[in-house]
Amino acid sequence: MRSLWILLLMLPVVASSQTPVDQDEDLKVGLVLSGGGAKGMAHIGALKIIEEAGIRIDYIGGTSMGAIVGALYASGYSAAQLDSLFRSNDFSVLIQDQLPRTAKPFYEKEAAARYALSLPFNNFKVSIPAALSGGQNIYNELVEALYHVKDVSDFNELPIPFFCIATDVETGEEIMLDQGYLPEAIMASGTFPSLFMPAEVDGRILIDGGVLNNYPVDRVRAMGAELIIGVDVQHGLRGREELNSATEVLLQINNYRTVGQMEEKALKTDLYIKPDMDRFSVIDFEALDSIVAEGDRAARDNWEALKIVAERQKSQPGRPRIPKAVDSLTINRLIIRGNSTYSRGFIKGKLRFDLSEKIAFADLQQGIINLAATENFSTIRYKLVSNGLGEDLILHLQENPIQSYIRFGLHYDDLYKTAGLVNYTKKKLLADDDLASLDLILGDHIRYKAQYFVDKGSYWSFGINSRYNSFDEEINYSLIQQNFNTRQNSDVNAINLDVTDLTNQIYVQTVLKEEFAFSLGLEHKLLKYSTRTLSQLPDQGGPSIPEDSGERTYFENSNYFSAFGKLTLDSYDNAYFPTRGLYFDGDFHLYLFSSDFNNNFAEFSVGKARMGAAFPLFSKLSLNLETEGGFKLGVSDVTSLDFVLGGFGAQMINNFEPFLGYDFLSLSGNSYVKAYGRLDWEFARKNHLLFSLNYANVEDDIFRTGEWFTTPDYSGYGIGYGWDSFFGPVQVSYSWSPEGGNDFLFFSIGYWF
């Protein structure tokens, strides 16, 4: 009732400091919307009641979330349309800038599935990121939502005149933004420190306006408002038990100033609406229903006062029609600003659309996401401006000053055992647009992986890879006898096989629409298969193979030189637990030369392909289906690069392939076909129950004999549990095979590398 009595007293003369208002004149109403993060969604509920009362809003001023809601309303959206807009977006995802895996360059996809922790590392100093998010996803949504007013640079010319407040972080000055590009202005107003990167607007570095003025009532009055309606979603100072995050602590520090100011500002507000926000935090976006309802309730408590305001207005509110969501546009000019390190070709290649051709708006957003996914830019702000024939796309890029990273990973599995990874990644090592990376893996088996890649976008890129890999595994001796010229020994049923692989590649690559990668290159491979088991046993006669001073028996110790081609498509949404997307990986190697350790080399080729799809069946239940196969062409007797199936894993080398129901390195042949299926039930967030099966035929020349199309000779079934943890997937898989009569329990902890 307080607001009603104040309003009744003030209607003849709105304020003693203002010019008296003639009862017969139209009443100009200003709206103030405070900042408050997720709590700002209460503004939507309050606006619904203000509209229902029949009030016409003439001026709007807001800060932070109040600026976002206020700008959308000032552009023509109704309260109901705002409600739908907010419900159609997951703000938790938007704030964290969780870019889809499909947008990442191929080397970044691999990195995201390999490292548990990544830290900036410049000048031999480890630091922490400057902010949780660059706000790119939110900015993309604002550009689309405000497309219908993209050419309005003076915010007084919006359907409802509007301004928002930001803070100059360098000078501590309060900045009123009433001109410019609307999405850029309101994004700057809401850049909460530590949560979002500071925004650069007209040469100023801006952060959240709530630092200085979270409720700009005086500025709305100065616009010409004769009566002020204010919606304040701020809360008071928190108790110690509620200060449970860095965001809340920073907000508490900022509130030392604003809590005291609000007593005076509330008195300057003619109709003060104060939703109860004490039980909500600034990041409670999942509580949308409750927060909007609280805004509705608080405004409805002032219903009589709102109706009196509506009666004092001579003209009824008229809302402009928001045009339908833009489906397509034509960009005929691309203007790039701020790129000193990364070339226009690189940037244009990531955008993946042609100028002067009609494209879907979604294609523009996908191009921006592709560019953001390179992690080469702290922020990407862009404007769409009409130029008569089409539109200009003006890109304002802020290059990421961090060009070096140190990354870490931990892993255990039944093949490689315990391993720890330390990675150093450096961008712009030798040239613009390049990236160098070195993995050093320590543990039961020392390994490394080095990469250098010059990314030219849609043009031909260039890369160099070097990899050293080793492991040992207890295998059936008959597999060795089948593939190599070994001595006969009745005392040997199994041996411990040591595998060592050193591979070096140089290649060129082009990428189509950030999905297909096509590579051509040359490869050197040093491949060693050896054991110490046979050298410790007496000779039983029969053919023999070279030994190393009586300590190690070698089955293979050759250098191979080949040319290769590779085509990859990877749109899986998750590397380990895909729920949607497509996958294709085709590889063809032509082996031209060899040092020929076993004196049996002749030119030959090996080709293989794997393809799959993942798709949801029901909520939280998805199906992943894959098929793969490989073959050898040529008359060479080399068996070292044959296909060998068995075991469980995600990072096999050469032509070793996982196969449920059999131990590692169990089934071999120079050709194979395999089918795989997995049901994935995410019974709790990031917790998966997995049901798997696979079938295969594997032996020599099955495509020539027709065996690839017969009933599968081998099958395996598995049930497992997976946890998509912050340090990588944790997987337990129990598998068995009816033919083999064996069962196996496999463990894997952390990302595979």
N, C-alpha and C positions, 0 to 999 in steps of 0.2 A: 504493500500500500504506500510505502514511502515515495516511490516513483510517481504514483498517481497524484498524491497531494502536491508534490513539488511541481509536477506538470501543470496542474490546475492553477497554481499561483503564478507560474511563469508564462502562461500562454499570452496574456496581454502584452507583457514585456518579457522577451525571452531571457534577457540578462541585463542587469543594470548597466553593464559596460557596452551593450549593443544598442543599435538604433531601434526604437520601438517599432513593433510590427502591427500594421493595420489589419484589423480582424477580417477585412474583406480581401486582403492580399493573399496570394498563395504562400504557403509555408515551405521554406526550403529546409530539407532534412539531411543532415550528414550522418554517416555511419562510421564508427571507429571499431576496428577489429584488432585485438591484441595478438601477439605471438604466443606460442605455447606448444609447438611441435604437434604431436598427435592430438593433444587436447584441443587444438584449433579446429578439429572436425566438428566440435560443438557449434561453431559458427553456422554450419549448414542447418542444424536443427533450429537455431534461433531465426535464421533467415526464412525458414518455412513459415513460422508463426508471424513474422513481420509481413510477409506477403499475404498470408491469410487475413491479417487485419486490414489489408488494403493500403498499406503505406507505400508511397513512392520515395525511393532513395535518390537524392540529388547529388551527393558527393560521397566518396568512399576513401578512407585512408587506413592503411594497415601495415603491420610489421610481421615478418617471418611467415608463419602459416596464415596469419591474418592477411598478409599481402597476397598470398596465393589464392585463397578463397575470395578475397576482395577483388582481385584482378579478373578472375573468371566471372564473377557476378557482374562487374562493371562492363565486361565485354559483351554481355547479353545472356549468359546462362541463367536459368531459373534455379531456385533452391532444389527443386526436384531433380533437375538435370545434373546439378552438382553432386547430389547424393548418388545418382547412378554412375557418374564419372569416377567418384572415389571408390565405389564398390567394385568397379571393374578392374581396379589395379591393386596389386599386392604391394603396399608401401614398404613392407619389411624388405622385400626383394629389391624394390627401386632404390631405397636408401643405401643398401649395401653394394649397389652397382654390380650385382651378380649377372655378369654378361654370359650369354649362352655359350656353351662349349663349341657349338658349331661356328661361332664367329671368330674363334681364335685361329691364328696361323698354325700350320701343322707342327712347327717346332714348339709353339706355346702349348698346343694340345698335349704333346708328349711331356713337356715340363710340368703341366698341371697335374699329370698322372704319375709324377715321379718324386716331387719334393713336398715334404710336410711343412717346412718353414722356409720363408724367403725374407731376407732382411737387406735393406740398402747398405752398400758397402763402398764408400767413397773415401779416398785418401787413407786407406787402411784403417778406417773407423767404421764400426758397425753402428747403425742408427735404427730408429723405428720410423714407420711411415708418418708423414705430416698429418694425415687425416684418414679416417676410415673409408671415405668415398670421395670421388670427384663429382658426384651428383649427375653423371651423364644420363642415366636412365630417367631421372625426374625431368631433366631439361628436355629430353626427347619427347616426353609426354606433354610438356607445356607447349612446345613448339606446335605440336599437332592440335592440341586443344584450342590454341589461340591463333590458329592459321587464318581465321576469318577477319582478324584485325592486324594482320602482319604488316600492313602498310601504314598503320597509325603510329606516328612517331611522337605526337603530342598527346599525352594521356588525358588531357582535358577534352579531346575530341572523341573519346570513347563514348559509347551510349550513356555511361555514367562517368563523369570526371573522376579521376583516380590518381593517387600517389602512394608510394611506399617508402619506408625508411631503411637505410643501411648505415653502416659505420665504417669510416675510413680507418683501417687498422694501423696505418702509419702515423696519422696525425691525431687520432682520437676524435675526429670531427663527425658530427651527425650529418648525414647526407640525405636530402630529400630527392627521390627519383620520380619525376613526373614527365620525363621525356626519354626517348631512346627506343630500344627494342623491348617490348613488354616481357617476354619470357626471360630475357637476360636480367632485367631490372628486378623482377620478383625472385629470381633465383639468387641474386646477390643479397636481397633482403633476408633470405632464409639460410644463409651459409653459416650454420652454427659451428663455432670453433671446435676443432678436433673431430667433428662428425663429417664436415665437408671442407674441401679445399677452398681457400679464399677466392673470390671472384674479381676479375679485372674488368672494370667498366670505365671507359673514357680516361684511361691512364691511372685511375685510382684502384687501389687494392681494398676491396670491400668485404666485410663480414656481416653477420646477423645484426640487423638494426635494433634488436632487443637489448643489445649491450648498453645502448644509451637511451633509447626511447621506444619502449615496447607497447606504448598506448598513445599514439600521436593525436590527442584530442585538440590541442591548441592549433595544430596545423589544419585540421579539418574545419575548425571554426573560422580560420583565416581564409578558407576557400570561398566562404560566403554562406555557410550553414547557419540558419537561425535557430535550429534545434538539433541537439546531438543525441543520437542513440549509440550507446557503446556496449559491446559484448566483450567481457574481460574473462579470459580462460586461464589467467595466471593463478598460481597457488602461492601461499605464503611460504615461510621458511620451513624446511623439513627437519624432522627429528633424526637422530643418528642412525636409527634402524632403517630409515628410508633412503639414506645416502649410500646406495649399494652399487653405483656405477659411476664411471668417470663423467658421463654426461650429466648425471644428477648433481655431482659435486660442482661442476662448472656452472650449472644453472643456479645452484645455491649461492655461489659467489656473486653471480650477476644479480641475484634477487636482493642482495644487501641494499643495493641502490633502489631497485624498482619497487620493493614493498613499501618503503617510505614515501616514494613519489605518488603511489596509487591513491593514498588518502586524499591528497589534493586534487588529483585528476578525476577521481570519482565524483567529487563535489562540482567539477566543471561539466559533468555529463548530465544532461537533462533527464535521460531515461537510461539508467544504468542496469544492465543485465549481467548477472554474475552466476554462471553455472558452477555447481559444486564439482571441482576437479581434484579434490584432495586425494582420491583413491587412484588417480591415473598418473602415469608418467609421460614424459615427452616422446617416448618411443612405443607407447601402447597402441600401435596402429591396428592390432588385431581386435581391439575393443571398440571398433567403429560403431556398432549398434548402440552400445551403452553410452558412448560419448555423444553421439548425435541426439539420442533420447534425452540426455541431460541438458543439452542446449535447448531442445524443444520445451522441456519442463520449465527451465528458468525463464524463457521468453513468455510462456503461457501464464506464468505467475504475474506478468505485467500486462495482461490482456486488456484490462480496462484503459490503462494509460496509452497503449498502442492504438486502440480504437479512437481515442480522443485526438491523437495526432493525425490519424487518417481523415477524420472529419474536418480538420483544420486545413487540409490540402484541397485546393479547388479542382485540380485535374487528377484523374485516376492514373495509377501506374500503368505504363505500357512497356512491355518487354519486347525487344527486337527478336525476330526469329533467327535462331542459330542455324546457319546452313548445315546441310548434311555433311558428315565427315568426309573430308577430301579423299577421293579415291586415287587420283593421278595428278601429275603435274609435269611441266616441261622445263627443265633447267638448261638454259642455253649459254650460261656463262658461269664459270667457277673462279672465284677470287679467293686466294689463299693468303693469309697473313700470319706471321709468327713462326714460319718454318725456316729455321736456319740450318738445321742438321739433316732433315729428311726431305728428299727431293719431291718435286711436284709429281713425277712419275710414280713414286712410291705411294703418295697420298691418293692420287687419282686411281691407281690400281686397287687400293683397298676399298674405295667407294663402289667400284663394280657396276657403274652405269655409264652410259654414253650421253654426252651433251647433245642438246637439241632434239632429243627423242623423248616421247612420252613415257614416263615410268610411274609405277605405283608408288604411293607415298610410303608404303611399307618397304620398298626397295631403297628409298632414301634413308630411312631409319636404319635399315640393315647395313647400309654402307657406313653410316656414322658409327654403328656398333662395331663393325669390322675394324675401323680405324682405332676406336677406343681399346679394342681387345689386344692390340699390339703392345699396350702399356708404354708406348713411347711419348704419351702426352698426359700431362697432369689434368688438363681440362680441354674440352673441345666445345666451343660455343659457335653457333652458326645462325645466320639470318637468311630468311627467304624474303626477297624484295622483288616486287613486280617491275618489269622493265618495258612493258608494252607488248613484246612478242612472246614472252614467257616469264621466266624468273631468274634472278641472280641468286646463286648460293654463295654466301660470303662466310668463309671459314675463318674463325679466330682461334688459332692453336697456341696453347702454352706447352712447350716441350718439357718433358719430365727432366728435371735437372739430375735425377739419379740415373746414372748409366751403368752402374756396377752393382751386382748383388752377390751375396753369399747365401747358399741354400743348403738345407740339411734334410736327411731322410734316414730312417731306420727300417730294417726289414729282416724277417725270418721266413724261410720256407724249407721244405724237405729236400730240395735239390742244392740250392746255394748256401743253405744254413744261415748263420747270423752274418749280417752285413750292416755297416754304417756308411752313409754317403755324405761327402762334402763337395759342394759345387761352387765354382766361381763363374759368373756370367758377366760379360762386358759388352756393352753396345758401343758402336763407333770406335772400334779398335784400330782398324786400318783405313776405313772409308765410311762415308755416309751410308746409312741404311744397312749396316752390317751388324752381326751378332756373333760373339765367340763364347763358347761354353766348355768347361772342363769338369767332368765328374771323376772324383777319386773315391773308389769303393774299397773299404778296408773291412776285414773280417776273416771268416774261414777261407775265403778265396779273394785274392787281391785282383781288382779289375779297374779299368778306366774307360771313359768315353769322352772323346773330344769332338767338337763340332764348330765349324765356321761357315756362316751363311750370309750372303749378300742378297737382301730381299728387294727386288725391283718391282714388286706388285704384279701387275698383269704382264709385264715384260719377262724375258728369260732371266731367272735368278741363277746364282752360282753358289755351290757348296762344296765343302771338304769335310769328310768324316773319318775318324779313326777310333777303333774299338778293340780293346783287349778283354777277352772273356775266358774264364776257366771254371771248371767244376769237375767233380768226380762222382761216380755212381756205381753201385754194385749191380752188375747185370749178368744175365745168363751167358755162359761161355759159348753156347751154340750160336748166339747172335754174331759173335766174332768169327767163329768158324764158317758161318754162312757167308760172310762178307770179305774175309781176308784169308790170305794164305798162311794159316797158323799151324803150329805143331800139334800133334795129337797127344792128349794127356788124359788118361782115364781118371786121374785123381782130381780133375778140375770140373766143377759144375758151374761155378760162378767166379767172376774176377771183378776187381775194382778198376773201372776204366777211368782214366784221366783224359779230359778233353780240354784242349787249349786252342783258342781261335784269336788270331790277330787279323783284323780286316781294315783296309784303307780304301776310301772311295773319293773320287772327284766327279762332280755331276753338275748338270744344269737342270733347272726345274721351272715350269710355268704352272700357274694356278688359275683355274676357271671358276669364277663366282665364289671363291673362298671355300669351295667344297671339293673339287677335283684337283689333285696335284699330279702332274705328269713329269717324270724324271728320266733322263738319259745320262749314262755315265760309264766310267771305267772303274774296275775294282781289282785290288790285290788282296789275296787271302793266304795266310800261313796257317795251316791246319795240322794239328797233332793229336793223334789218338795213341795212348800208351798205357802200360800197366806195370806194376812191380810184382804182381802176383806170380806170373809165369817164371820170372827169373829166379824165384825162390824155390822152384820145384825141380826135381830131376827130369832130364830129357827122356821122353817116352818114344822117341823116334818120330819119323815123318818130316814133312817140310818145316823149315824154320824161317824166322824173320829176324832182322837185325836187332841187336841189343846194345844198350849203352853201358859199357864197362861192367856187364853182368848185373846192373842195378835196375834197368828199365827196359822193357820190351816195347818196341814201337810198331804199331800197325799202320800208321800214317804219319808222314812228316814232310809234307809237300807245300810248295808255293803254287797258287793258282792265279791266273790272270784272265780276266773276263770283261766283257761288255754287258751292260744290263739296261733294261727299261722297266719302269715301274709306274703303275697308275693306282691312285688311292682316292677313295671317297670315304669320308668319315663324318657323318652327321649324328652319331650317337650322342645323346644328351649326357651320358655318364660313361666313362671308359670301363668301369667295373660292374656297374649295375644299370645298364641301359634300359629305359622304359619306352623310348621312342627314337626313331631315326633309322638311317640306312648305313651300311658299311660295305666297302669293296676294297680289296687289296690284291692287285695282280702284279706278278713279278716274273721276269724272264731273263735268265742269265745264259750267255754264250761263252763257254770256257774255251779259250783259244790256246793257251800255253800252260805248261806246268813244269816244275823241277822234277816231277815224276819219280817219287821215292820208291814206288812199287813196280816201276817199269811196265806200266799198263795204260799209259795215257794216250788217248786219241781225242780229237775235238768232239765235244758233246754240249748239249744244252739242257737246262732244267727250267721248267715253267711251273708256276703254281698260282692258284687264285683262291681267295676266301671271300664270300659274300654273305650278308646277313641283314636282318631287319628286326627291329624291336617295336612293339606297339602295345598300348594298354588294352586289356580285355574288360576289366571293371575297375572301379576305384581301388587303387593300391595293388592291383593284380595285373602283371604284364607278362608278355611272352616274347622270348628272344629265340629266333630261328636262324640257323646258319648252315651253310654247306661249303665245302672246300675240296680241293683236289690238286694233284700235282703229277707231273710226268717227266721222264727223261727221254731225250732224243739223241741218237747216235749209237755207235757200236763200241764205245769205250768201256773197258772193264772196271773203271774207277767206281767204287762203291761208297767212298767216304762222304759223298754228298747226296746219298740216297735218303729217302724219307724214313724217319724213325718215330713211331707213335708210342705214347704212354705217359702217364703222370698228370699232374695238375699244375697249371701256371699261366702267366700272362706275358712273360718275357723270354720265350724260348729263342734260341739262336739257330742260324742255318736252316736246315730242314727237319729239325726236331719239332714235333707237334704234340700238344697235350691230348690225352685220351682217357676218359674215365673208365675205371674197372681194371686198369693195367698199370703196373709200376712204370717209372721212367725208363725209356729206351727198351721197350719190350717187343715191338712189332716193326719189321723193316721190309722195304721193297723199293724199287726205283719208280713206283707209281702208287697212287692211292686215291680213294674218294672217302669222304667223311660227311656225315650229317649230324647236326647237334641241335638240341632244343632245351630250353630252360624256362620254367615257370618261376616268377619272382613275386612273392607276396611280401609287401612292406607292411608288416603287422604293427610296427611302431615306427616313429620317425627315424629314418636312417638304419633301421633294423630289418633284415631281409631273411625270409625263409625260402630256400631255393630247392627246386626239384629238377633234376637234369637227367638227360639221356643222350647217348651218342652211338652211332653205328658206323662201321667202316669195312672196306675191303682194301688190303694192302699187300702187294707182292710185286714181282717183276712183270712189266708189260701188260698190265690188266686192260689198258685201253686197246691194245692190239688183239688180245685174246677174247675180249668182250666180258671179262670177269667184273669189270666195274659196274655192270648193269644187272648183276645177279644178286641173289639174296645175300645180305651182309654176312661175312664170316665172323666178324667180331662185334660185340656190343658191350655197353657198359651203362650203369645207372648210378645216380648219386642223389643224396639228400644233404643239404648243407645249410649253414647259417652264415650270414654276412653282416658286418657292422661297418657302415660308411663313416668311419671316425675322422676326427680332425687330423690325425697323423697318417691316415691312409686306411685302406680296407683291411678289416680283420675277417678272415674266412676260415671256416672249418668244413671239410667235405668228407663224407663217408661214401665210398663207391665200391661197387662190386660188378663182376661179370659172370654170367651163366656159363660161358664157354671155358673161361680160365679157371673158374672155381675159386677165385681169390677175392679178398676184399681188402680195402686200403683206407686208412684215415690220413688225410692230408691237412696240414696247417699252413696258413700264410698270414703274416702280420705286417702291415705297412705297405706302402706303394712298392710295386715291383720295379727293379732297376738292374 
